[in-house]
Amino acid sequence: MAWTQVYDPFNNPWLSTAAAALPVIVLLSAIAIFEIKAHWAAAIGLATALGVAVFAFGMPAGMAGMAAIYGAGFGLLPIGWIIINIIFLYQLLNEKGEFAVLQRSVSSISDDRRLQLLFIAFSLGAFFEGAAGFGTPVAVTAAMLIALGFSPLAASGLSLIANTAPVAYGALGTPVIALSAVTGLDLQELSGMIGRQLPFFSLLVPFWLIWAFVGFRRMLEIWPAILVAGLSFAVPQYLVSNFHGPWLVDVIAAVVSMASLALFLRIWRPMHVMKEMPARYGAPLSDEAPAGKSTKAAVAKAWTPWLIFSAFVFAWGTPQVKNWLDGIWVAKFPVLGLHNLVQKAPPVVAKPVAEGAVYVLNLLSAAGTGILLSAIISGLLVGYGPFGLIRMYARTLYLTRYSLATIACMLALGFVTRYSGTDATLGLAFAKTGTLYPFFGALIGWLGVALTGSDTSSNVLFGGLQRISAEQIGVSPVLMAAANSSGGVMGKMIDAQSIVVASTATKWYGHEGTILRFVFFHSFALVVLVGILVLGQAYLWPLKLLVP
């Protein structure tokens, strides 16, 4: 039996909006105020969303439950499948010492502190964001910088600032994939729109990073290298996101940026090489040994798994390979009790529209499968046997259990709000900000990431709201959904999860407040710039030409 969404169940817009906002308020309060662990906070938020959907908005309990199951299934495949397998690869290489060799090879690029920071925190960090996301780049780059003699504040704070522009396409495009799922907007259009926003900041952030590190004058001393790193990332980011899709954006852009910067530094050196650490950051940790050197053969061996990884994710990201694998086997399951049984109604849409709900099980063509194959091949190359691979995979499953639970609950919550219409109620309320909404839309994404710790989570929470608000005020829903993700990336440096990862990686326990104070201004200033850009794309020529 079909059910039509109701957007003002209490016949009072204020009460209905408050009820619709309750799951978001509960979730964010659990994380930010009560410091409940993310998987429990997500479960509490999901329970609240189900209660609001059923008891406040009148959604049949069976439908609400199936929406949650549908969302959880999408969270585990394809999203969780990517995370499990990239962490599996990292665990394999870390246990064999290959990652330490990789770290030493990267540190030999330059002895100038600014250039080391630029290469490791920005270019290499973007690669790990694209491959794994979810805190991995901050952990890796901060640990590398500490090993090179950076102080804990510099290593942690600057790694957080650098980890901004690539976040929207992290973990092989996971935030964009999730955004498409909860909004129902075309994946390619969303990928392209974000790719017409973030390249401006991919060019700006490296300059901002070095400016924050050493000041404006000493930043200008290496401006050619900064321009090479930023431009060689921004151009591929635009091209891949617009003409291929979200899966390989960061991986390709980061590889081009690393290669371009490394080659440029072979022919160019700054007039004044900066080997000292600015005094305002404090002293480096005294118990860290300086990085050693590895043989060329050892370096080649350490890089080989990541080249294999890049080849596999590139292949799995091409439409031809995906279509071929889907032609071998793919299964589609209309969700019982939900598919085409929920109807959106005016004023959200012009006339009632049935919402589809079909779960696609495409295990062969899923990006995580390509990563798994690359991890198995790499594991065999570095000396693992079949039983060793099985043992490490079991360990990886144990390590990621809470992350998988969090992702499943977050996607379940997002799908419940979408099918119950509570996101529509919030969207109708935010639409009342009128012509300024594009600016505030970017700040909504920023707030979501700052409090949930994930651009994926923020997109799931607020993606539907952004679409509905945009439709109400007459701007492009693709623009505003993209703005949620682009604005959200600037909140990544101030979320509790990232700050804890940074303090742990630098062994600077108990100084999370110091790190937050260091990065907060940079986070807020950058998201204001994103908001201004989105406002211009909504209304001003020629920026409006960038919007589909």
C-alpha positions as CSV (number, residue, x, y, z in Angstrom):
1,M,0.0,0.0,0.0
2,A,1.4,3.4,-1.0
3,W,2.2,6.1,1.5
4,T,2.4,9.9,0.7
5,Q,4.9,12.0,2.6
6,V,3.6,14.7,4.9
7,Y,5.8,17.8,5.5
8,D,3.9,19.6,8.2
9,P,2.4,16.8,10.4
10,F,1.6,19.1,13.3
11,N,0.0,21.9,11.1
12,N,2.7,24.1,12.6
13,P,5.9,24.7,10.6
14,W,8.0,25.4,13.7
15,L,7.0,22.2,15.5
16,S,7.3,20.1,12.4
17,T,10.7,21.5,11.6
18,A,11.9,20.9,15.1
19,A,10.7,17.3,14.9
20,A,12.4,16.8,11.6
21,A,15.7,18.2,13.0
22,L,15.6,16.0,16.1
23,P,17.6,13.1,14.6
24,V,20.3,15.5,13.4
25,I,20.4,17.3,16.8
26,V,20.6,14.0,18.7
27,L,23.4,12.7,16.5
28,L,25.5,15.9,16.5
29,S,25.0,16.4,20.3
30,A,26.0,12.8,21.0
31,I,29.3,13.3,19.1
32,A,30.1,16.9,19.9
33,I,28.7,17.5,23.4
34,F,28.5,14.1,25.1
35,E,31.5,12.7,23.2
36,I,29.8,9.4,22.6
37,K,31.7,7.1,20.2
38,A,30.7,7.5,16.6
39,H,29.2,4.1,16.1
40,W,27.0,4.5,19.2
41,A,26.1,8.0,18.3
42,A,25.1,6.9,14.8
43,A,23.0,4.1,16.2
44,I,21.2,6.5,18.6
45,G,20.7,9.0,15.7
46,L,19.2,6.1,13.6
47,A,16.8,5.1,16.4
48,T,15.7,8.7,16.7
49,A,15.2,9.0,13.0
50,L,13.0,5.9,13.0
51,G,11.0,7.2,15.9
52,V,10.4,10.6,14.3
53,A,9.5,9.0,10.9
54,V,6.9,6.6,12.4
55,F,5.4,8.5,15.3
56,A,5.7,12.1,14.1
57,F,5.4,11.9,10.3
58,G,3.2,8.8,10.1
59,M,5.4,6.6,8.0
60,P,4.5,3.0,8.2
61,A,6.9,1.2,10.5
62,G,7.6,-1.5,8.0
63,M,8.6,1.0,5.4
64,A,10.8,2.9,7.8
65,G,12.6,-0.3,8.7
66,M,13.1,-1.3,5.1
67,A,14.5,2.2,4.3
68,A,17.0,1.7,7.2
69,I,18.0,-1.8,5.9
70,Y,18.4,-0.4,2.4
71,G,20.6,2.4,3.6
72,A,22.7,0.1,5.7
73,G,23.2,-2.3,2.8
74,F,24.4,0.6,0.6
75,G,26.8,1.7,3.4
76,L,28.4,-1.8,3.5
77,L,28.6,-2.2,-0.3
78,P,30.0,-0.2,-2.0
79,I,31.3,2.1,0.7
80,G,32.4,-0.3,3.5
81,W,33.9,-2.7,0.9
82,I,36.3,0.1,-0.2
83,I,37.4,0.9,3.3
84,I,38.0,-2.7,4.4
85,N,40.2,-3.5,1.4
86,I,42.3,-0.3,1.4
87,I,43.1,-0.8,5.1
88,F,43.9,-4.4,4.4
89,L,46.5,-3.3,1.8
90,Y,48.0,-0.8,4.3
91,Q,48.2,-3.4,7.1
92,L,50.0,-5.8,4.8
93,L,52.6,-3.2,3.8
94,N,53.0,-1.8,7.3
95,E,53.7,-5.1,8.9
96,K,56.5,-5.9,6.4
97,G,58.2,-2.6,6.8
98,E,57.5,-1.5,3.3
99,F,55.6,1.6,4.4
100,A,58.7,2.8,6.4
101,V,60.8,2.5,3.3
102,L,58.2,4.5,1.4
103,Q,58.3,7.2,4.1
104,R,62.1,7.5,3.9
105,S,62.0,7.8,0.1
106,V,59.6,10.6,0.2
107,S,61.7,12.6,2.7
108,S,64.6,12.6,0.3
109,I,62.8,14.9,-2.2
110,S,64.2,18.1,-0.5
111,D,65.9,19.2,2.7
112,D,63.9,22.5,2.7
113,R,61.2,22.3,5.4
114,R,58.6,24.1,3.3
115,L,59.1,21.8,0.3
116,Q,59.0,18.7,2.5
117,L,55.7,19.9,3.9
118,L,54.3,20.7,0.5
119,F,55.1,17.3,-0.9
120,I,54.2,15.2,2.0
121,A,51.1,17.0,3.5
122,F,49.6,18.2,0.3
123,S,50.6,16.0,-2.6
124,L,51.2,12.7,-0.9
125,G,48.4,13.3,1.6
126,A,45.9,13.8,-1.3
127,F,46.9,10.3,-2.7
128,F,46.1,8.6,0.6
129,E,42.9,10.7,0.9
130,G,41.8,9.5,-2.5
131,A,42.8,5.9,-1.8
132,A,41.5,5.5,1.8
133,G,40.2,8.7,3.3
134,F,38.6,8.5,6.8
135,G,41.6,9.9,8.7
136,T,44.3,7.9,6.9
137,P,46.1,10.9,5.2
138,V,46.4,12.9,8.4
139,A,47.7,9.9,10.3
140,V,50.3,9.1,7.6
141,T,51.5,12.6,6.8
142,A,51.7,13.8,10.4
143,A,53.7,10.7,11.4
144,M,56.1,11.3,8.4
145,L,56.6,15.0,9.4
146,I,57.3,14.0,13.0
147,A,60.0,11.6,11.7
148,L,61.5,14.5,9.7
149,G,61.8,16.6,12.8
150,F,58.7,18.7,12.6
151,S,57.2,19.7,16.0
152,P,54.0,18.1,17.0
153,L,51.9,21.2,16.6
154,A,53.3,21.9,13.1
155,A,53.0,18.2,12.0
156,S,49.4,17.8,13.2
157,G,48.0,21.3,12.5
158,L,49.5,21.7,9.1
159,S,48.6,18.1,8.0
160,L,45.0,19.0,8.9
161,I,45.1,22.2,6.8
162,A,46.5,20.3,3.8
163,N,43.8,17.7,4.0
164,T,41.0,19.8,2.6
165,A,40.8,20.1,-1.1
166,P,40.9,16.3,-1.8
167,V,38.4,15.3,0.8
168,A,35.3,15.5,-1.4
169,Y,36.7,12.7,-3.6
170,G,38.2,10.7,-0.7
171,A,38.1,6.9,-0.5
172,L,37.6,6.6,-4.3
173,G,34.8,9.1,-4.4
174,T,32.8,7.7,-1.5
175,P,31.4,11.1,-0.3
176,V,30.1,11.9,-3.9
177,I,28.7,8.3,-4.3
178,A,26.8,8.7,-1.0
179,L,25.6,12.2,-1.9
180,S,24.2,10.8,-5.1
181,A,22.5,8.0,-3.3
182,V,20.6,10.1,-0.7
183,T,19.7,13.0,-3.1
184,G,18.8,10.9,-6.2
185,L,20.9,13.3,-8.3
186,D,23.0,12.1,-11.2
187,L,26.5,10.9,-9.9
188,Q,28.3,12.3,-12.9
189,E,26.7,15.7,-12.6
190,L,27.5,15.9,-8.9
191,S,31.1,14.9,-9.6
192,G,31.5,17.5,-12.3
193,M,29.9,20.3,-10.2
194,I,32.2,19.6,-7.3
195,G,35.0,19.5,-9.8
196,R,34.1,23.1,-10.9
197,Q,34.3,24.3,-7.3
198,L,37.2,22.7,-5.6
199,P,40.0,23.2,-8.2
200,F,40.0,26.9,-7.2
201,F,40.9,25.8,-3.6
202,S,43.3,23.1,-4.8
203,L,45.3,26.0,-6.2
204,L,44.8,28.2,-3.1
205,V,45.4,25.6,-0.3
206,P,49.1,24.9,-1.0
207,F,49.8,28.7,-0.8
208,W,47.7,28.9,2.3
209,L,49.5,25.9,3.9
210,I,53.0,27.4,3.5
211,W,51.8,30.9,4.5
212,A,50.4,29.4,7.7
213,F,53.7,27.6,8.3
214,V,56.3,30.3,7.7
215,G,54.5,33.6,6.8
216,F,53.9,35.4,3.6
217,R,57.4,36.5,2.8
218,R,59.0,33.1,3.2
219,M,56.1,31.6,1.3
220,L,56.9,33.8,-1.7
221,E,60.5,32.4,-1.8
222,I,59.1,29.1,-3.0
223,W,56.0,30.2,-5.0
224,P,57.1,28.5,-8.2
225,A,57.1,25.1,-6.4
226,I,53.8,25.8,-4.7
227,L,52.2,26.8,-8.1
228,V,53.5,23.6,-9.7
229,A,52.1,21.4,-6.8
230,G,48.7,23.2,-6.8
231,L,48.2,23.6,-10.5
232,S,49.2,20.0,-11.3
233,F,46.6,18.9,-8.8
234,A,43.8,21.3,-9.7
235,V,43.8,20.6,-13.5
236,P,43.6,16.8,-13.3
237,Q,41.0,17.2,-10.5
238,Y,38.8,19.2,-12.8
239,L,39.4,17.0,-15.9
240,V,38.8,13.6,-14.1
241,S,35.8,14.7,-12.1
242,N,34.1,16.2,-15.2
243,F,35.0,13.7,-17.8
244,H,35.4,10.4,-15.9
245,G,33.7,10.4,-12.6
246,P,34.4,10.6,-8.8
247,W,36.3,7.4,-8.3
248,L,39.9,8.3,-9.4
249,V,39.9,12.1,-9.0
250,D,42.3,12.3,-6.1
251,V,44.4,9.3,-7.0
252,I,45.2,10.7,-10.5
253,A,45.5,14.3,-9.4
254,A,47.8,13.4,-6.5
255,V,50.1,11.2,-8.7
256,V,50.4,14.0,-11.2
257,S,51.1,16.5,-8.5
258,M,53.8,14.3,-6.8
259,A,55.5,13.6,-10.1
260,S,55.3,17.2,-11.3
261,L,56.7,18.6,-8.0
262,A,59.5,15.9,-7.8
263,L,60.6,16.6,-11.4
264,F,60.4,20.4,-10.8
265,L,62.6,20.1,-7.7
266,R,65.3,18.4,-9.8
267,I,65.8,21.5,-11.8
268,W,64.8,24.2,-9.3
269,R,65.9,25.1,-5.8
270,P,65.0,28.0,-3.6
271,M,67.6,30.8,-3.2
272,H,67.5,30.3,0.6
273,V,67.0,26.7,1.8
274,M,65.1,26.6,5.0
275,K,66.2,23.8,7.3
276,E,65.1,25.3,10.6
277,M,61.7,25.0,12.3
278,P,59.9,28.2,13.1
279,A,60.2,28.8,16.9
280,R,56.5,29.4,17.4
281,Y,55.7,25.8,16.8
282,G,57.8,24.5,19.7
283,A,60.5,21.9,19.7
284,P,60.3,18.5,17.9
285,L,59.9,15.3,19.8
286,S,63.3,14.3,21.2
287,D,62.9,10.6,21.0
288,E,62.4,10.4,17.2
289,A,65.3,9.0,15.2
290,P,66.2,10.8,11.9
291,A,65.1,9.2,8.7
292,G,67.6,6.8,7.1
293,K,68.2,5.9,3.5
294,S,67.1,2.9,1.6
295,T,68.5,1.2,-1.5
296,K,67.0,1.9,-4.9
297,A,65.8,-1.7,-5.0
298,A,64.1,-1.3,-1.6
299,V,62.4,1.9,-2.7
300,A,61.2,0.4,-5.9
301,K,59.8,-2.6,-4.0
302,A,58.0,-0.2,-1.5
303,W,56.4,1.8,-4.3
304,T,55.4,-1.3,-6.4
305,P,52.2,-2.1,-4.4
306,W,50.9,1.4,-4.8
307,L,51.5,1.3,-8.5
308,I,49.6,-2.0,-8.6
309,F,46.9,-0.4,-6.5
310,S,46.7,2.6,-8.9
311,A,46.5,0.4,-11.9
312,F,43.6,-1.7,-10.5
313,V,41.5,1.3,-9.2
314,F,42.1,3.0,-12.5
315,A,40.8,-0.1,-14.4
316,W,37.8,-0.6,-12.1
317,G,37.0,3.1,-12.4
318,T,36.7,3.1,-16.2
319,P,33.1,2.7,-17.6
320,Q,34.3,0.0,-20.1
321,V,35.6,-2.3,-17.4
322,K,32.7,-1.6,-15.0
323,N,30.2,-2.4,-17.8
324,W,32.1,-5.6,-18.8
325,L,32.1,-6.8,-15.2
326,D,28.5,-6.0,-14.7
327,G,27.8,-7.9,-17.9
328,I,29.3,-11.0,-16.2
329,W,27.2,-10.7,-13.1
330,V,25.1,-8.1,-11.3
331,A,22.0,-8.5,-9.3
332,K,19.2,-5.9,-8.7
333,F,16.8,-6.3,-5.8
334,P,13.7,-4.0,-5.5
335,V,13.4,-3.4,-1.8
336,L,10.2,-5.2,-0.6
337,G,7.7,-2.9,1.1
338,L,9.5,0.3,-0.1
339,H,10.1,0.3,-3.8
340,N,7.7,2.8,-5.5
341,L,5.5,2.8,-2.4
342,V,6.6,6.2,-1.0
343,Q,5.3,9.2,-2.8
344,K,6.8,12.7,-2.7
345,A,4.1,15.4,-2.8
346,P,3.8,19.1,-3.4
347,P,5.3,21.6,-2.6
348,V,8.5,19.6,-2.7
349,V,7.6,18.4,-6.3
350,A,5.1,19.7,-8.8
351,K,3.0,16.5,-8.7
352,P,3.2,13.3,-6.7
353,V,6.2,11.2,-7.7
354,A,6.9,7.6,-6.5
355,E,10.4,7.0,-5.0
356,G,12.2,4.0,-6.3
357,A,14.3,1.7,-4.0
358,V,16.4,-0.9,-5.9
359,Y,19.5,-2.3,-4.3
360,V,22.3,-3.1,-6.8
361,L,24.6,-5.9,-5.8
362,N,27.6,-5.4,-8.2
363,L,30.3,-7.2,-6.3
364,L,32.5,-7.8,-9.4
365,S,32.6,-4.2,-10.6
366,A,32.7,-2.6,-7.1
367,A,35.8,-0.5,-6.6
368,G,36.6,-2.4,-3.4
369,T,37.0,-5.6,-5.4
370,G,39.7,-4.1,-7.5
371,I,41.4,-2.9,-4.4
372,L,41.2,-6.4,-2.8
373,L,42.8,-7.9,-5.9
374,S,45.6,-5.4,-5.8
375,A,46.1,-6.1,-2.1
376,I,46.3,-9.8,-2.6
377,I,48.9,-9.4,-5.5
378,S,50.9,-6.9,-3.4
379,G,50.8,-9.2,-0.4
380,L,52.2,-12.1,-2.4
381,L,54.9,-9.9,-3.8
382,V,56.1,-8.7,-0.3
383,G,56.2,-12.3,1.1
384,Y,52.8,-13.3,2.4
385,G,51.5,-16.8,1.9
386,P,47.8,-17.6,1.6
387,F,47.3,-18.2,5.3
388,G,49.2,-15.0,6.1
389,L,46.8,-13.1,3.9
390,I,43.8,-14.7,5.5
391,R,45.2,-13.8,9.0
392,M,45.7,-10.2,8.0
393,Y,42.3,-9.9,6.5
394,A,40.7,-11.2,9.7
395,R,42.7,-8.6,11.6
396,T,41.5,-5.9,9.3
397,L,37.9,-6.9,9.7
398,Y,38.4,-6.6,13.5
399,L,40.1,-3.2,13.2
400,T,37.3,-1.8,11.0
401,R,34.3,-3.2,12.8
402,Y,33.3,0.1,14.4
403,S,33.9,2.1,11.2
404,L,31.7,-0.3,9.3
405,A,29.0,-0.1,11.9
406,T,29.2,3.7,11.9
407,I,28.9,3.8,8.1
408,A,26.0,1.4,8.0
409,C,24.1,3.4,10.7
410,M,24.8,6.7,9.1
411,L,23.6,5.6,5.6
412,A,20.5,4.0,7.3
413,L,19.8,7.3,9.0
414,G,20.2,9.2,5.7
415,F,17.8,6.9,3.8
416,V,15.2,7.0,6.6
417,T,15.2,10.8,6.5
418,R,15.0,10.7,2.7
419,Y,12.1,8.3,2.4
420,S,10.2,9.7,5.4
421,G,10.3,13.2,4.1
422,T,11.9,14.8,7.1
423,D,14.8,16.1,5.0
424,A,12.1,17.8,2.9
425,T,10.6,19.5,5.9
426,L,14.1,20.8,6.8
427,G,14.6,21.9,3.3
428,L,11.4,23.9,3.2
429,A,12.5,25.7,6.4
430,F,16.0,26.5,5.1
431,A,14.5,27.7,1.8
432,K,13.2,30.7,3.7
433,T,16.7,32.2,3.8
434,G,16.0,33.1,0.2
435,T,18.7,34.4,-2.1
436,L,21.4,34.0,0.5
437,Y,20.8,30.3,0.9
438,P,23.7,29.3,-1.5
439,F,26.2,31.0,1.0
440,F,24.6,29.3,4.0
441,G,24.4,26.0,2.2
442,A,28.2,25.7,2.1
443,L,28.3,26.5,5.9
444,I,25.8,23.7,6.5
445,G,28.1,21.2,4.9
446,W,31.0,22.6,6.9
447,L,29.1,22.3,10.2
448,G,28.1,18.7,9.2
449,V,31.7,17.6,8.7
450,A,33.0,19.5,11.7
451,L,30.6,17.6,14.0
452,T,30.4,14.2,12.3
453,G,34.0,13.9,11.2
454,S,33.2,12.8,7.7
455,D,32.2,14.5,4.4
456,T,30.3,11.3,3.6
457,S,28.3,11.6,6.8
458,S,27.6,15.3,6.2
459,N,26.4,14.5,2.7
460,V,24.2,11.8,3.9
461,L,22.7,14.0,6.6
462,F,22.2,17.2,4.6
463,G,22.3,16.1,1.0
464,G,18.5,15.8,0.7
465,L,18.0,19.0,2.6
466,Q,20.3,20.9,0.1
467,R,18.4,19.5,-2.9
468,I,15.0,20.4,-1.6
469,S,16.0,23.9,-0.4
470,A,17.6,24.6,-3.8
471,E,14.4,23.5,-5.6
472,Q,12.3,25.8,-3.3
473,I,14.4,28.9,-4.0
474,G,15.0,28.2,-7.7
475,V,18.7,27.5,-7.9
476,S,20.3,24.3,-9.2
477,P,20.0,21.4,-6.8
478,V,23.2,19.9,-8.2
479,L,25.0,23.2,-7.3
480,M,23.7,23.1,-3.7
481,A,24.3,19.4,-3.2
482,A,27.8,19.9,-4.4
483,A,28.2,22.9,-2.2
484,N,27.4,20.7,0.8
485,S,30.4,18.6,-0.1
486,S,32.8,21.4,-1.1
487,G,31.9,23.4,2.0
488,G,32.2,20.3,4.1
489,V,35.8,19.7,3.2
490,M,36.9,22.8,5.1
491,G,35.4,21.4,8.2
492,K,37.5,18.3,8.1
493,M,40.4,20.1,9.9
494,I,38.4,20.9,13.0
495,D,36.4,17.7,13.5
496,A,37.1,15.8,16.7
497,Q,38.0,12.6,14.8
498,S,40.7,14.2,12.7
499,I,42.2,16.1,15.6
500,V,42.4,12.9,17.7
501,V,44.0,11.1,14.7
502,A,46.5,13.9,14.4
503,S,47.4,14.0,18.1
504,T,47.8,10.3,18.2
505,A,50.0,10.1,15.1
506,T,52.2,12.8,16.5
507,K,52.2,11.3,20.0
508,W,51.0,14.7,21.3
509,Y,48.3,13.3,23.6
510,G,46.1,15.7,25.5
511,H,46.8,18.7,23.2
512,E,43.7,18.4,21.1
513,G,42.5,21.8,22.2
514,T,45.7,23.5,21.1
515,I,45.4,21.9,17.7
516,L,41.8,23.0,17.4
517,R,42.7,26.6,18.2
518,F,45.5,26.5,15.7
519,V,43.3,25.3,12.8
520,F,39.9,26.9,13.5
521,F,40.6,30.3,11.8
522,H,41.9,28.6,8.7
523,S,38.8,26.3,8.6
524,F,36.3,29.1,9.0
525,A,38.0,31.5,6.6
526,L,38.2,28.9,3.8
527,V,34.5,27.9,4.1
528,V,33.5,31.5,3.9
529,L,35.4,31.7,0.6
530,V,33.6,28.5,-0.5
531,G,30.3,30.1,0.4
532,I,31.1,33.3,-1.6
533,L,32.1,31.1,-4.6
534,V,28.8,29.2,-4.5
535,L,26.8,32.4,-4.1
536,G,28.5,33.7,-7.2
537,Q,27.9,30.4,-9.1
538,A,24.2,30.7,-8.3
539,Y,23.7,34.3,-9.5
540,L,26.7,36.0,-11.1
541,W,28.0,35.8,-14.6
542,P,30.5,34.3,-15.6
543,L,30.6,31.9,-12.6
544,K,27.0,31.0,-13.3
545,L,28.2,29.4,-16.5
546,L,29.9,26.7,-14.4
547,V,26.5,25.4,-13.2
548,P,24.6,22.8,-15.3
